[in-house]
Amino acid sequence: MKIEMHNISKSFGSNKVLENIDLTIRSGEVHALMGENGAGKSTLMNILTGLFPATGGKIIIDGVEKVFHNPQEAEHFGISFIHQEMNTWPDLTVLENLFLGREIKNKFGLLDTKSMQKKASDAFEQLGVDIPLNIEISHLSVGQQQMVEIAKSFLSSLKILIMDEPTAALTEHEVERLFNVIHGLKEKGVGIVYISHRMEEIFKITDFVTVMRDGLVIDTQLTKETNVDDLVRKMVGREITDYYPEKTATIREVIFEAQNLTGGLFKNISFEVKSGEILGFSGLMGAGRTEVMRAIFGIDKLHSGTIKLNNQEIKIKNPAEAIRQGIGFLTEDRKEEGLVLDFSIKDNVTLPSTKDFIHHGLFDDKTAHTFVKSLVERLKVKATDEEMLVGDLSGGNQQKVVLAKWIGIAPKVLILDEPTRGVDVGAKREIYQLMNELAERGVPIIMVSSDLPEILGVSDRIVVMHEGEIAGVLSKAEATQEKVMSLATGS
């Protein structure tokens, strides 16, 4: 299959997001699509698969002009899009999610559960994962849910697969497994559009790379004929010489302590974080990193253990109590837990600190507007104004809004779970710089990340978890990828 997109343009009202885009996708090739958040990558693919109509231009598939009116039509044609934000139904089982809208029925019109189970098991086998089919999907980690989304695309006659940040929630081991799947699909003649901000992945698995910036195609070339610095320069329009900015904060006294915390998937977790320190949490999917943070914040039940803030024991039964204590928590699932997508940027940012804007019983809208505007400018959120709906922002800009929300409470402790998931290289550096600035103000930061270079590049110390327990703690000086992975795998 050969797909040619010619002069594709798209506007949302007066906001032009794509202008005269040309892109060619071929069977048996892995084509990277790169650019900063808001560059138009996902919008372009949404037009191809029928989610949005183009304002101008045409799509030619194997010499014939084609328009899909919805993603289902594209799927039936063999074009599948795995979105960055997962499209799952939390109260349905894994099997029900996999076959929603594509159920297999027998000759009597009844659901053929055995056939669906067989196809689902075959798809998971291709991915090399073992996920129970009868469990509700809400009980899975974000990484496991991502694997379910990828498995969906294997259930139809696949010709072109579009993957938007597919490895964002996966561990190193799962990424390697996915790359093997991609190589297998490529050998079978499947064409792949690979949207990612992770440079090492681009050079490892792609044949071509197209760079977009501000709704325009800047360049398309063979991946082997370019390099990281060249791609970054084209993506952001400037040089970025230091991906992990130097941290100058002074680490002082202990601010936050966890003592013998035990919950559903973890036990006897003890650690401390000091003023000005960034403490990284690493480990494989299912190791319990996120579960520990959710329990600390009061989302999940903590069975036993003690939490201390400034040497005083505190009790946290729910997120509201955590916020009152000055604890901020950027969750790994911004769509479901971090944001209200049909609220404005301003309403989202002020949500946990609403009481600070109440004067004489009335909400001081002017003060809130000034407050949010300063945060939006500081984090360089790409938006028309503070009243723009968060659901209309790109994934990376949504992440910045979540960060702004928690910075707005002036946190005593800040927990960041996958803070740069789905964020472009320029915005990543801005987030790292912001973390450093907070650390310089004395804010202790706990960062959970599946990105090993990020863990090594940003953290002052690294806690490594394995199967619900702390396997070891490494200083920045002694931490290497080999040591982290050795602890994470229990070896």
C-alpha positions as CSV (number, residue, x, y, z in Angstrom):
1,M,0.0,0.0,0.0
2,K,1.2,3.5,-0.8
3,I,-0.5,6.5,0.8
4,E,0.1,10.0,-0.5
5,M,-1.1,13.0,1.4
6,H,-1.1,16.1,-0.8
7,N,-1.4,19.7,0.4
8,I,-3.3,18.7,3.5
9,S,-4.5,21.8,5.5
10,K,-6.6,22.0,8.6
11,S,-8.1,24.9,10.6
12,F,-10.1,24.8,13.8
13,G,-12.0,28.1,13.5
14,S,-9.5,30.8,12.9
15,N,-6.7,28.6,14.2
16,K,-4.7,27.1,11.4
17,V,-2.9,23.9,12.6
18,L,-1.8,22.3,9.3
19,E,-0.7,24.0,6.1
20,N,-0.1,22.3,2.7
21,I,1.3,19.1,4.2
22,D,2.8,16.5,1.9
23,L,3.6,13.0,3.3
24,T,4.1,9.6,1.7
25,I,3.7,6.3,3.6
26,R,4.7,3.0,2.1
27,S,4.2,-0.7,3.0
28,G,7.2,-2.4,4.6
29,E,8.7,0.9,5.8
30,V,8.8,2.5,9.3
31,H,8.3,6.2,8.9
32,A,9.0,8.5,11.9
33,L,6.9,11.6,12.4
34,M,8.6,14.1,14.7
35,G,8.0,17.5,16.0
36,E,7.3,19.5,19.2
37,N,3.9,19.1,20.9
38,G,1.4,21.0,18.9
39,A,3.3,20.7,15.7
40,G,0.3,18.9,14.1
41,K,1.5,15.3,13.9
42,S,-1.5,13.6,15.6
43,T,-3.9,16.0,13.8
44,L,-2.4,14.9,10.4
45,M,-2.9,11.2,11.3
46,N,-6.4,11.9,12.6
47,I,-7.3,13.4,9.2
48,L,-5.8,10.3,7.4
49,T,-8.0,7.9,9.6
50,G,-11.2,9.9,9.3
51,L,-11.5,11.4,12.8
52,F,-11.2,15.0,11.4
53,P,-12.0,16.2,7.9
54,A,-9.3,18.1,6.1
55,T,-9.9,21.8,5.3
56,G,-7.9,21.3,2.1
57,G,-5.9,18.8,0.1
58,K,-6.4,15.2,-0.8
59,I,-5.4,11.6,0.1
60,I,-4.3,9.2,-2.6
61,I,-4.1,5.4,-1.7
62,D,-2.6,3.2,-4.4
63,G,-3.4,5.8,-7.1
64,V,-7.1,6.3,-6.0
65,E,-8.3,9.4,-4.1
66,K,-9.8,8.2,-0.8
67,V,-11.6,9.8,2.1
68,F,-12.5,8.0,5.3
69,H,-15.5,9.4,7.2
70,N,-14.6,7.8,10.5
71,P,-11.8,5.6,12.1
72,Q,-13.9,2.5,11.7
73,E,-13.8,2.9,7.9
74,A,-10.0,3.3,8.0
75,E,-9.7,0.1,10.2
76,H,-11.8,-1.9,7.8
77,F,-9.5,-0.7,5.0
78,G,-6.4,-1.9,7.0
79,I,-5.3,1.4,8.6
80,S,-5.1,1.3,12.4
81,F,-4.2,4.2,14.7
82,I,-3.0,3.5,18.3
83,H,-3.4,6.8,20.0
84,Q,-1.2,8.3,22.7
85,E,-4.2,8.7,25.0
86,M,-5.8,5.3,25.4
87,N,-9.3,4.7,24.3
88,T,-10.4,2.1,26.8
89,W,-13.6,1.5,28.9
90,P,-12.4,1.0,32.5
91,D,-15.4,-1.1,33.7
92,L,-15.2,-3.6,30.8
93,T,-12.9,-6.6,30.8
94,V,-9.8,-6.8,28.6
95,L,-11.6,-9.1,26.2
96,E,-14.6,-6.8,26.0
97,N,-12.3,-3.8,25.3
98,L,-10.5,-5.7,22.6
99,F,-13.6,-6.6,20.7
100,L,-15.9,-3.6,21.4
101,G,-17.6,-2.8,18.1
102,R,-16.0,-5.8,16.4
103,E,-17.6,-8.7,18.3
104,I,-17.4,-12.2,16.7
105,K,-20.8,-13.9,16.6
106,N,-21.8,-17.5,15.7
107,K,-24.4,-18.5,13.2
108,F,-27.1,-18.0,15.8
109,G,-26.1,-14.4,16.4
110,L,-24.7,-15.0,19.8
111,L,-21.2,-13.9,20.9
112,D,-18.5,-16.5,20.0
113,T,-16.5,-16.0,23.2
114,K,-14.1,-18.9,22.4
115,S,-13.1,-17.4,19.0
116,M,-12.6,-14.0,20.5
117,Q,-10.5,-15.5,23.3
118,K,-8.4,-17.4,20.7
119,K,-7.8,-14.3,18.6
120,A,-7.0,-12.2,21.7
121,S,-4.5,-14.8,23.0
122,D,-2.8,-15.0,19.6
123,A,-2.4,-11.2,19.6
124,F,-0.9,-11.2,23.1
125,E,1.4,-14.0,22.1
126,Q,2.7,-11.9,19.2
127,L,3.4,-9.1,21.7
128,G,4.9,-11.5,24.2
129,V,2.7,-10.4,27.1
130,D,0.5,-12.3,29.5
131,I,-2.6,-10.3,30.5
132,P,-5.8,-12.0,31.8
133,L,-8.7,-11.6,29.5
134,N,-11.4,-11.6,32.1
135,I,-10.0,-8.8,34.3
136,E,-11.5,-5.3,34.2
137,I,-9.1,-3.0,32.4
138,S,-9.1,-0.4,35.2
139,H,-7.2,-3.0,37.3
140,L,-4.3,-2.9,34.8
141,S,-1.3,-0.5,34.9
142,V,-1.0,2.2,32.2
143,G,1.7,0.1,30.5
144,Q,-0.5,-3.0,30.4
145,Q,-3.4,-0.9,29.0
146,Q,-1.0,0.3,26.3
147,M,-0.2,-3.3,25.3
148,V,-4.0,-4.0,25.1
149,E,-4.3,-1.0,22.7
150,I,-1.5,-2.3,20.6
151,A,-3.1,-5.8,20.6
152,K,-6.3,-4.3,19.2
153,S,-4.6,-3.4,15.9
154,F,-3.6,-7.1,15.4
155,L,-7.2,-8.2,15.3
156,S,-7.9,-6.8,11.8
157,S,-6.3,-7.2,8.4
158,L,-3.5,-4.7,9.1
159,K,-1.7,-2.8,6.2
160,I,-0.7,0.5,7.8
161,L,-0.2,0.9,11.6
162,I,0.1,4.4,13.2
163,M,1.7,4.4,16.6
164,D,1.6,7.6,18.7
165,E,4.2,7.5,21.5
166,P,3.7,3.7,21.9
167,T,6.5,3.2,24.4
168,A,5.7,6.1,26.7
169,A,4.4,3.9,29.5
170,L,6.5,0.8,28.7
171,T,9.6,-0.5,30.5
172,E,12.9,-1.1,28.7
173,H,12.2,-4.8,28.4
174,E,8.7,-4.2,27.0
175,V,10.1,-1.6,24.5
176,E,12.5,-4.2,23.1
177,R,9.6,-6.7,22.8
178,L,7.6,-4.1,20.9
179,F,10.5,-3.4,18.6
180,N,10.7,-7.1,17.7
181,V,7.0,-7.0,16.9
182,I,7.5,-3.9,14.7
183,H,10.4,-5.7,12.8
184,G,8.1,-8.7,12.3
185,L,5.3,-6.5,10.9
186,K,7.7,-4.7,8.6
187,E,8.9,-8.0,7.2
188,K,5.2,-8.9,6.5
189,G,4.9,-5.7,4.5
190,V,3.0,-3.6,7.0
191,G,3.8,0.1,6.8
192,I,4.3,1.9,10.2
193,V,4.0,5.6,11.1
194,Y,6.0,6.0,14.3
195,I,5.3,9.2,16.3
196,S,7.9,9.5,19.1
197,H,10.0,12.0,21.0
198,R,12.6,9.4,22.0
199,M,15.6,9.9,19.7
200,E,17.2,6.6,20.4
201,E,14.0,4.8,19.2
202,I,13.9,6.8,16.0
203,F,17.5,5.8,15.0
204,K,17.0,2.2,16.1
205,I,13.8,1.2,14.1
206,T,12.9,3.8,11.5
207,D,13.7,4.1,7.8
208,F,12.5,7.6,7.1
209,V,11.9,10.6,9.3
210,T,9.6,13.6,8.6
211,V,10.0,16.6,10.9
212,M,7.0,19.0,11.5
213,R,7.0,22.4,13.1
214,D,4.1,24.8,13.6
215,G,1.8,22.9,11.2
216,L,4.4,22.7,8.4
217,V,6.7,19.9,7.1
218,I,10.3,21.0,7.6
219,D,12.0,18.1,6.0
220,T,11.8,14.4,5.1
221,Q,14.9,12.3,4.8
222,L,16.4,8.8,5.3
223,T,17.0,8.3,9.0
224,K,20.5,7.1,8.4
225,E,21.4,10.4,6.7
226,T,20.6,12.6,9.8
227,N,21.6,12.8,13.4
228,V,20.1,13.9,16.8
229,D,21.4,17.5,16.7
230,D,20.1,17.9,13.1
231,L,16.6,16.6,14.1
232,V,16.4,18.7,17.2
233,R,17.4,21.9,15.3
234,K,14.7,21.2,12.8
235,M,12.1,20.4,15.4
236,V,12.6,23.4,17.7
237,G,14.2,25.9,15.3
238,R,17.2,26.3,17.5
239,E,20.1,24.4,19.0
240,I,19.7,22.5,22.3
241,T,23.1,21.6,23.6
242,D,22.3,20.3,27.0
243,Y,19.3,17.8,27.3
244,Y,19.7,17.5,31.1
245,P,20.4,21.0,32.5
246,E,22.9,21.2,35.4
247,K,21.3,21.0,38.8
248,T,22.7,23.6,41.3
249,A,20.2,23.2,44.2
250,T,21.7,22.6,47.6
251,I,20.4,19.4,49.3
252,R,19.7,20.1,52.9
253,E,17.5,18.6,55.7
254,V,15.0,15.7,55.3
255,I,11.5,17.0,54.5
256,F,9.5,13.9,53.7
257,E,9.8,10.4,55.2
258,A,8.0,7.1,54.4
259,Q,8.5,4.4,56.9
260,N,7.5,0.7,56.3
261,L,4.7,1.5,53.9
262,T,2.6,-1.6,52.9
263,G,-0.2,-1.6,50.4
264,G,-1.8,-3.8,47.8
265,L,1.2,-4.3,45.6
266,F,4.1,-3.3,47.8
267,K,5.5,-3.9,51.3
268,N,7.9,-2.4,53.8
269,I,8.7,0.7,51.7
270,S,11.0,3.2,53.5
271,F,12.7,6.2,52.0
272,E,13.3,9.9,52.7
273,V,13.5,13.0,50.5
274,K,15.5,16.1,51.4
275,S,15.0,19.7,50.7
276,G,16.3,20.5,47.2
277,E,16.6,16.8,46.2
278,I,15.2,15.0,43.2
279,L,14.7,11.3,44.2
280,G,14.1,9.0,41.2
281,F,12.0,5.8,41.4
282,S,12.9,3.2,38.8
283,G,11.8,-0.4,38.2
284,L,10.0,-2.6,35.8
285,M,6.2,-2.4,35.1
286,G,4.4,-3.9,38.0
287,A,7.2,-3.3,40.5
288,G,4.9,-1.1,42.6
289,R,6.4,2.4,42.0
290,T,3.1,4.1,41.0
291,E,1.1,2.2,43.6
292,V,3.4,3.5,46.4
293,M,2.8,7.1,45.2
294,R,-0.9,6.6,44.8
295,A,-1.1,5.3,48.4
296,I,0.9,8.2,49.8
297,F,-1.4,10.7,48.0
298,G,-4.5,8.9,49.4
299,I,-5.9,7.6,46.1
300,D,-5.3,3.9,47.1
301,K,-5.5,2.4,50.6
302,L,-2.4,2.3,52.7
303,H,-2.5,-0.8,54.9
304,S,0.2,0.2,57.3
305,G,3.2,2.4,57.7
306,T,4.0,6.0,58.7
307,I,4.4,9.2,56.7
308,K,6.2,12.2,58.1
309,L,6.4,15.7,56.8
310,N,8.9,18.1,58.5
311,N,9.4,15.4,61.2
312,Q,5.7,15.4,62.0
313,E,3.6,12.3,61.4
314,I,0.7,13.0,59.0
315,K,-2.4,11.0,58.2
316,I,-3.7,11.0,54.6
317,K,-6.9,9.2,53.8
318,N,-7.8,10.9,50.5
319,P,-6.2,13.3,47.9
320,A,-8.0,16.4,49.5
321,E,-6.1,15.7,52.8
322,A,-2.8,15.3,50.8
323,I,-3.3,18.6,49.1
324,R,-4.1,20.3,52.4
325,Q,-0.8,19.0,53.7
326,G,1.0,20.5,50.7
327,I,1.6,17.3,48.6
328,G,1.2,17.6,44.9
329,F,0.9,14.5,42.6
330,L,1.2,14.5,38.9
331,T,-0.3,11.1,38.0
332,E,0.9,8.9,35.1
333,D,-2.6,9.0,33.5
334,R,-3.2,12.7,32.9
335,K,-6.3,12.1,30.8
336,E,-8.3,10.2,33.5
337,E,-6.8,11.5,36.7
338,G,-4.9,14.7,36.1
339,L,-7.3,16.9,34.1
340,V,-10.9,17.7,33.5
341,L,-10.7,17.8,29.7
342,D,-13.9,19.8,29.1
343,F,-12.7,22.5,31.6
344,S,-10.6,25.5,30.6
345,I,-6.9,25.8,31.3
346,K,-7.7,28.4,34.0
347,D,-10.3,26.1,35.7
348,N,-7.9,23.1,35.7
349,V,-4.9,25.1,37.1
350,T,-6.9,26.7,39.9
351,L,-8.9,23.5,40.8
352,P,-6.7,22.4,43.8
353,S,-6.2,25.9,45.0
354,T,-9.6,27.4,44.6
355,K,-9.8,28.5,48.2
356,D,-6.9,30.9,47.6
357,F,-9.0,32.9,45.2
358,I,-12.1,33.2,47.4
359,H,-12.4,36.8,48.8
360,H,-15.5,37.7,50.8
361,G,-17.3,34.6,49.6
362,L,-16.7,35.4,45.9
363,F,-14.2,33.9,43.4
364,D,-11.7,36.6,42.4
365,D,-11.6,35.9,38.7
366,K,-9.1,38.7,37.9
367,T,-6.5,37.4,40.4
368,A,-7.0,33.9,39.1
369,H,-6.6,35.0,35.5
370,T,-3.3,36.8,36.3
371,F,-2.0,33.8,38.4
372,V,-2.8,31.3,35.6
373,K,-1.5,33.5,32.9
374,S,1.9,33.7,34.6
375,L,2.1,29.9,35.0
376,V,1.1,29.3,31.3
377,E,3.7,31.7,30.1
378,R,6.4,30.2,32.5
379,L,5.7,26.7,31.2
380,K,5.3,27.9,27.6
381,V,1.9,26.2,27.1
382,K,0.8,26.6,23.5
383,A,-2.7,27.9,23.7
384,T,-4.8,30.7,22.4
385,D,-5.6,31.9,25.9
386,E,-6.3,30.6,29.4
387,E,-10.0,30.0,28.6
388,M,-9.1,27.4,26.0
389,L,-10.4,23.9,26.8
390,V,-7.7,21.5,28.0
391,G,-9.2,18.8,25.8
392,D,-8.2,20.9,22.7
393,L,-4.5,21.0,23.7
394,S,-1.8,18.6,22.5
395,G,-0.7,15.8,24.9
396,G,2.5,17.6,25.8
397,N,0.7,20.9,26.5
398,Q,-1.9,19.0,28.6
399,Q,1.1,17.7,30.7
400,K,2.3,21.3,31.2
401,V,-1.1,22.3,32.5
402,V,-1.1,19.5,35.1
403,L,2.4,20.7,36.2
404,A,1.1,24.2,36.4
405,K,-1.8,23.0,38.6
406,W,0.5,21.5,41.2
407,I,3.1,24.3,41.1
408,G,0.1,26.6,41.8
409,I,-0.4,25.1,45.3
410,A,3.2,25.9,46.3
411,P,3.8,22.3,47.2
412,K,5.9,21.2,50.2
413,V,6.5,17.9,48.4
414,L,6.0,17.2,44.7
415,I,5.5,13.7,43.3
416,L,5.9,13.4,39.5
417,D,4.9,10.1,37.9
418,E,6.2,9.9,34.3
419,P,6.4,13.8,34.0
420,T,7.7,13.8,30.4
421,R,5.6,11.0,29.0
422,G,4.6,12.1,25.5
423,V,6.5,15.3,25.7
424,D,8.9,16.6,23.0
425,V,12.6,17.2,23.4
426,G,12.3,21.0,23.8
427,A,9.5,20.7,26.4
428,K,11.3,18.0,28.3
429,R,14.2,20.3,28.9
430,E,11.8,23.0,30.1
431,I,10.3,20.5,32.5
432,Y,13.7,19.5,33.8
433,Q,14.7,23.1,34.2
434,L,11.4,23.8,36.1
435,M,12.2,20.8,38.4
436,N,15.6,22.3,39.1
437,E,14.1,25.7,39.9
438,L,11.7,24.1,42.4
439,A,14.5,22.1,43.9
440,E,16.5,25.4,44.3
441,R,13.5,26.7,46.3
442,G,13.9,23.7,48.6
443,V,11.0,21.7,47.2
444,P,11.7,17.9,47.5
445,I,10.7,16.1,44.3
446,I,9.9,12.4,43.9
447,M,10.1,11.4,40.2
448,V,8.8,8.0,38.9
449,S,10.1,7.3,35.4
450,S,10.4,4.4,33.0
451,D,12.9,6.4,30.9
452,L,16.2,5.1,32.2
453,P,18.3,7.9,30.7
454,E,16.0,10.4,32.3
455,I,16.3,8.7,35.7
456,L,20.1,8.8,35.4
457,G,20.2,12.3,34.0
458,V,17.8,14.1,36.5
459,S,17.9,12.2,39.8
460,D,20.2,13.0,42.8
461,R,19.5,9.5,44.2
462,I,17.6,6.5,42.6
463,V,15.3,4.1,44.5
464,V,15.0,0.9,42.5
465,M,12.0,-1.4,43.1
466,H,11.5,-5.0,42.3
467,E,8.3,-7.0,42.8
468,G,6.8,-4.6,45.4
469,E,10.0,-4.0,47.4
470,I,13.0,-1.7,47.4
471,A,15.8,-3.6,45.8
472,G,18.4,-0.9,46.3
473,V,19.2,2.8,46.5
474,L,21.9,4.3,44.3
475,S,23.6,7.7,44.5
476,K,24.0,9.7,41.3
477,A,27.8,9.0,41.3
478,E,27.4,5.2,41.4
479,A,24.2,4.8,39.3
480,T,24.6,3.2,35.8
481,Q,22.1,1.6,33.5
482,E,23.5,-1.8,34.2
483,K,23.3,-1.3,38.0
484,V,19.7,0.0,37.8
485,M,18.5,-2.8,35.5
486,S,20.3,-5.4,37.6
487,L,18.4,-4.3,40.7
488,A,15.1,-3.9,38.8
489,T,15.2,-7.5,37.5
490,G,16.2,-9.0,40.8
491,S,19.6,-10.2,39.6
